Amino acid sequence: MSFLLRRCIFFVLIATIFSCKFKEEDRHNTSFKKVTGIYYTEVRRNFDSGLAFNQYGYQLSSIWRLMFYSDSYASVYNPDKNIFLKFPVTLDHDSIFNISGAWLKALQVTKDSLKLQVLQVKGKSIYWARSNVYMTFYADNYIKNVLHKDTVDLRKPQRKDSLFIMKRIAMVNANPDSSFAARETVVFKSKSSLVKVKKEAVAADIMNKWDNSDEYMYPEYTITINKAYQDFSYSFLATVDTQGQLHFQRSLVYVFPEFEKSTIRIIKGIIDGYLKLYVQVTPGKTLQIPHNSAVTLNVVGKKG
């Protein structure tokens, strides 16, 4: 083998070794070592539209706080217990990592801020089309000593959120049968000792990742009427307009087709004969603006 050929083979082998090494190092191209010990607070969570709301009224909430010990461990705030809990960090390729059961992609990592993309992962596949939520964190020190702001103020909806909500409100309020979820849900208040109102609560806990948005997205109320004309129980969907008027939409319990009209007639009679007389209704609001919203009502009548 000639000297020139041996030199060529040698350089090819060296290049291959360094290439493999660099590729392995680049595989985990996210590192939190430079920001260890820094406490960060989430100040904004938004869709790829830049908005914190979607057309159905769902609002993304900024609730995370975290601190990295290293590339292997981090503390994440648990609002349910009001403490920081230590979680392992799993680094993957292309700036992707897992923490506290969530898959995220690091878009920006500095001592002042973090920008993360929330990934929708199933098995070993990332659904990029559905990974459209972004989280912005500021370091606590940056918030206090540079921005001189309060976390509560930083988390408030922005002007573009308000403009979007006002546009949606104008659209749904033009039709009493249309609606979107109210961030401040409808309030039902009994005007009679014979009528009891209970709003079904949804706890924010580890099971739903501290997201109790179902409580305002699908608000549910149980209204019990004592000394009714007879025993009855109906569950139905209704909309509440800006004047607090109930508009029946549909029954939530299956009835045979031949009984459908009579069932609707009875439910509307209960609305007019009981609910409108004995229950004060305050419409739902988003950003303090009243608008049409939907509610689930379980109305129980007790004759005795």
C-alpha positions in Angstrom: 0.0 0.0 0.0 1.5 3.3 -1.0 2.4 6.0 1.5 -0.2 8.4 -0.1 -3.0 5.9 0.2 -2.2 5.1 3.8 -2.3 8.9 4.6 -5.7 9.2 2.9 -7.1 6.3 4.9 -5.7 7.7 8.1 -7.3 11.1 7.5 -10.7 9.5 6.6 -10.6 7.5 9.8 -9.8 10.5 11.9 -12.5 12.6 10.2 -15.1 9.8 10.8 -14.1 9.5 14.5 -14.5 13.3 15.1 -17.7 13.4 13.1 -19.2 10.7 15.2 -18.1 12.4 18.4 -19.5 15.8 17.3 -22.8 14.2 16.3 -23.1 12.5 19.7 -22.4 15.8 21.4 -24.9 17.6 19.2 -27.5 15.0 20.0 -28.1 16.6 23.3 -27.7 20.2 22.3 -29.7 21.5 25.3 -27.9 22.2 28.6 -29.1 23.9 31.7 -25.7 23.9 33.4 -25.3 27.6 32.8 -28.6 28.4 34.5 -28.4 26.1 37.5 -29.7 27.5 40.7 -31.8 30.2 39.1 -35.5 30.3 39.9 -37.8 31.0 37.0 -41.5 31.9 37.0 -43.7 31.4 34.0 -45.2 34.8 32.9 -46.9 34.0 29.6 -48.3 30.9 27.9 -49.8 31.3 24.4 -50.8 29.5 21.3 -48.9 29.9 18.0 -51.4 32.6 17.2 -49.7 34.7 19.9 -52.9 34.6 21.9 -53.6 33.2 25.4 -57.2 32.4 24.4 -58.8 30.2 21.7 -62.1 30.6 19.9 -63.9 28.4 22.4 -62.9 30.5 25.4 -60.1 28.3 26.7 -57.4 30.4 28.4 -53.8 29.1 28.8 -52.7 29.7 32.3 -49.1 30.4 33.4 -48.6 28.3 36.5 -45.1 26.9 36.3 -42.1 27.8 38.5 -38.9 25.8 38.2 -35.2 25.7 39.0 -32.5 23.4 37.5 -30.0 21.7 39.7 -28.2 20.2 36.6 -29.0 18.6 33.3 -30.4 15.7 35.3 -32.6 17.2 38.0 -34.9 20.2 38.5 -37.4 21.5 41.1 -40.9 22.2 39.8 -43.5 24.1 41.9 -46.5 22.1 43.0 -49.4 24.5 43.5 -51.5 21.8 45.0 -49.1 21.4 48.0 -47.4 24.9 47.7 -43.9 23.4 47.6 -41.2 22.6 45.1 -40.7 19.0 44.2 -37.6 17.5 42.7 -38.0 15.7 39.3 -35.5 14.0 37.0 -34.8 15.7 33.7 -34.4 13.5 30.6 -32.5 15.2 27.7 -33.3 14.0 24.2 -32.1 15.1 20.8 -32.8 18.5 19.1 -33.2 20.5 22.4 -36.1 18.2 23.5 -36.4 17.2 27.2 -38.9 15.7 29.6 -39.6 17.1 33.1 -42.5 16.4 35.4 -44.2 14.2 32.8 -44.2 17.0 30.2 -42.2 16.9 26.9 -40.8 20.3 26.0 -38.4 21.8 23.4 -36.0 24.5 24.6 -36.1 27.4 22.2 -34.2 29.9 24.4 -32.1 29.3 27.6 -30.6 32.4 29.2 -30.0 33.5 32.8 -32.9 36.0 32.4 -35.4 33.9 30.5 -36.6 30.6 29.1 -38.7 30.0 26.0 -40.2 26.5 25.8 -42.5 24.8 23.3 -45.0 22.3 24.7 -44.8 19.1 22.7 -47.7 16.6 22.1 -46.0 13.2 22.3 -47.6 9.8 21.9 -45.2 6.8 22.2 -42.1 7.9 20.4 -43.9 10.2 18.0 -44.1 14.0 18.3 -47.3 15.6 16.8 -45.8 18.9 15.7 -49.1 20.2 14.3 -50.6 19.9 17.8 -47.5 21.2 19.6 -48.7 24.8 19.3 -48.3 26.1 22.8 -45.4 28.1 24.1 -44.2 29.0 27.6 -42.2 32.1 28.5 -40.3 32.2 31.9 -38.4 35.1 33.5 -35.9 34.7 36.2 -37.2 35.9 39.6 -34.2 38.2 40.0 -34.9 39.6 36.5 -38.5 40.3 37.4 -37.7 42.0 40.6 -34.5 43.9 39.9 -34.7 44.7 36.2 -38.3 44.8 35.2 -39.5 46.0 38.6 -42.7 44.2 38.0 -45.1 41.9 39.9 -45.7 38.4 38.6 -49.4 39.0 38.8 -49.2 41.9 36.4 -46.9 40.1 34.0 -49.4 37.2 33.8 -52.4 39.4 32.9 -53.9 39.1 29.4 -52.3 41.3 26.8 -54.0 43.9 24.6 -54.2 41.5 21.7 -56.0 39.0 24.0 -58.5 41.7 24.9 -59.1 42.7 21.2 -59.7 39.0 20.3 -62.1 38.5 23.1 -64.1 41.6 22.3 -64.4 40.5 18.7 -65.6 37.0 19.8 -68.1 38.6 22.3 -69.6 40.8 19.6 -70.0 37.7 17.4 -71.7 35.4 19.9 -73.9 38.1 21.5 -75.6 38.7 18.1 -77.1 35.2 18.4 -78.6 33.9 21.7 -78.0 30.3 20.7 -74.3 30.8 20.1 -71.7 31.0 22.9 -68.2 30.4 24.1 -66.9 29.5 27.6 -66.9 32.4 30.1 -63.8 32.7 32.2 -66.0 34.0 35.0 -68.8 31.5 34.9 -72.5 32.1 35.2 -73.7 32.6 38.8 -77.0 31.0 39.9 -78.3 32.4 43.2 -81.5 31.0 44.8 -84.2 33.5 45.8 -86.1 30.9 47.8 -85.4 28.6 50.7 -87.0 25.8 48.7 -84.4 26.0 46.0 -80.8 24.9 46.4 -78.0 25.6 43.9 -74.7 23.7 43.8 -71.9 24.4 41.3 -69.9 21.3 40.5 -66.3 21.9 41.3 -63.2 20.6 39.5 -60.1 20.3 41.6 -56.7 21.3 40.2 -54.4 18.4 41.2 -51.7 16.2 39.9 -54.3 14.0 38.1 -55.2 16.8 35.7 -51.7 18.5 35.9 -53.3 21.3 38.0 -55.5 22.3 35.1 -59.1 22.7 36.3 -60.2 24.5 33.2 -63.2 22.1 32.8 -64.8 24.0 35.6 -65.3 27.1 33.3 -65.2 25.3 30.0 -68.1 23.0 30.9 -69.7 24.6 33.9 -72.2 22.3 35.6 -74.8 23.1 38.2 -77.3 21.0 40.2 -80.5 22.8 41.2 -82.8 21.1 43.7 -86.4 22.2 44.0 -88.2 21.1 47.1 -92.0 20.9 47.2 -92.2 20.7 43.4 -95.4 19.7 41.7 -94.0 16.2 41.3 -90.7 14.3 41.4 -88.6 14.8 38.4 -84.9 14.9 37.2 -83.7 16.4 34.0 -80.2 17.3 32.7 -79.9 19.7 29.8 -77.7 22.2 28.1 -78.7 25.8 28.0 -77.1 29.1 27.1 -77.3 32.2 29.3 -77.4 35.5 27.5 -76.1 38.9 28.7 -79.4 39.6 30.4 -79.2 36.4 32.4 -82.0 34.7 30.4 -81.9 31.0 30.0 -82.2 29.5 26.5 -82.8 25.7 26.3 -80.5 24.0 23.8 -80.9 20.2 24.1 -81.5 17.4 26.6 -78.5 15.6 27.8 -80.4 12.4 28.6 -81.5 10.2 25.7 -85.3 10.0 25.2 -87.2 8.0 22.6 -88.1 10.0 19.6 -91.8 9.8 20.4 -91.2 11.5 23.8 -88.7 14.1 22.6 -91.2 17.0 22.1 -93.0 16.4 25.4 -89.7 16.2 27.2 -88.5 19.5 25.7 -91.9 21.1 26.6 -91.5 19.9 30.2 -88.0 21.2 30.5 -89.0 24.6 29.1 -91.9 24.6 31.6 -89.4 24.0 34.5 -87.3 26.9 33.2 -90.2 29.3 33.0 -92.1 28.0 36.1 -89.3 27.5 38.5 -85.8 28.8 37.4 -86.9 32.1 36.1 -89.0 32.8 39.2 -86.8 31.4 42.0 -83.2 31.7 40.7 -81.3 34.9 40.0 -78.9 34.4 37.1 -75.8 36.5 36.5 -74.3 36.1 33.0 -70.8 34.8 32.5 -68.0 37.1 31.7 -64.5 37.1 30.1 -62.2 39.9 30.9 -65.1 41.4 32.8 -67.3 41.6 29.7 -70.7 39.7 29.8 -71.4 37.4 26.9 -73.4 34.3 26.0 -72.1 31.1 27.5 -73.3 27.5 27.8 -74.1 25.7 31.1 -75.1 22.2 32.0 -78.1 22.1 34.4 -79.2 19.1 36.5 -82.6 20.1 37.8 -84.1 17.8 40.4 -87.7 18.3 41.7 -88.8 16.7 45.0 -92.5 16.6 45.7 -92.3 15.7 49.4 
